[in-house]
Amino acid sequence: MELYEYARPGLMAGKKVLYVHGFASSGQTGSVHTLRLLLPDAAVIAPDLPVDPVEAIDLLKDLVSKEDPDLIIGTSMGGMYSEMLYGVDRILVNPAFQLADTILKNNGLGRREFHNKRADGETSFLVTKSLLERFREVSSHCFERATDDEDRVFGLFGIRDTLVDSFDLFHSHYPQAIRFDGEHHLNDSVIVHSLLPIIRRIDDRQNGISRPVMFISLSDRLVNHSSGMPKAVEVLSERYEVHVTSAIDYNFPEKAVDIFRWCETNLGVPVWDRVEICNHKNLILADYLIDAEPELNGEQDFMGTLIQFGSDTFKTWEDVLTYFSRLGGQ
């Protein structure tokens, strides 16, 4: 994957993004370099955090007060700290809300090496039981003001994360909990395919941008020819508000679960919270409808523009992408 191809000039343009790193890391982590490449018009601030959690959270609160960031991205331990930085839009990636227990579970006591270079030149630090108790004290204050910020916080959770499992805890306080195809640590692929779509949603909301609405009607015919569908959805989501719709037999409502899980597995973060069950396509209010079976469920009364997938004009997803690239987001 050539990262420069995914750079998004204009995304978070003129804004400040505060990145809060994880345990035993620093502001020099590769994820920071990737974000600076992908968001060339944004200022990405990434401090080295003190090992002591009291000092770390105090530093972060002071930094938020001075820098007034537009977005905070925290990973693992940094996700735990970021939850407490109220009043700012935040994305928490695999947040380690019970870090002391996680460290103990993974035999983390004793001398530890930093994963990345630090500005102070330190290469290692000591994890003691006293330090773990300070982590417990700091993390005990998580969620104290969650009700004030519940619409400003997204949680991203890797389905193959073997270190931290905080999805249920997060979701008990914040509704915007999202699973993604990944492990505990961020990598370039996760940043591009899972983190950027959420950054785009936040940026659009901050800028008051409403994009043209597009529905993709999920059907067996479409799924059987969907090898290019995940890429198409990701590309289209950069300029359109993309939703997926599907009809189900009224007598078998449990099939809705299969649809949601298919979308989560195959289409990922771009369609999170944008999957709709609708048996009457004539009731859909949208600018575009991509449909491989327009003869079913009332398409003839759809008020927007129909894109008939599989027709001579739109045989493949590449044909669809070519058409919409020419429209330029209209």
Secondary structure as UniProt FT lines:
FT   HELIX           3..6
FT   TURN            9..14
FT   STRAND          16..20
FT   TURN            23..24
FT   TURN            27..28
FT   HELIX           30..38
FT   TURN            40..41
FT   STRAND          43..45
FT   HELIX           53..67
FT   STRAND          71..75
FT   HELIX           77..83
FT   TURN            86..87
FT   STRAND          89..93
FT   TURN            97..98
FT   HELIX           99..105
FT   TURN            106..107
FT   STRAND          110..113
FT   TURN            119..120
FT   STRAND          124..127
FT   HELIX           129..139
FT   TURN            140..145
FT   HELIX           146..149
FT   TURN            150..151
FT   STRAND          153..158
FT   TURN            159..160
FT   HELIX           167..171
FT   TURN            172..173
FT   STRAND          177..180
FT   HELIX           188..190
FT   HELIX           191..195
FT   HELIX           196..207
FT   STRAND          213..217
FT   HELIX           220..223
FT   TURN            224..225
FT   TURN            227..228
FT   HELIX           229..236
FT   TURN            237..239
FT   STRAND          241..246
FT   TURN            250..251
FT   TURN            253..254
FT   HELIX           255..266
FT   HELIX           269..271
FT   TURN            272..273
FT   STRAND          275..277
FT   HELIX           281..283
FT   STRAND          288..291
FT   TURN            294..295
FT   TURN            297..298
FT   HELIX           299..301
FT   STRAND          305..308
FT   TURN            309..310
FT   HELIX           317..327
FT   TURN            328..329
//
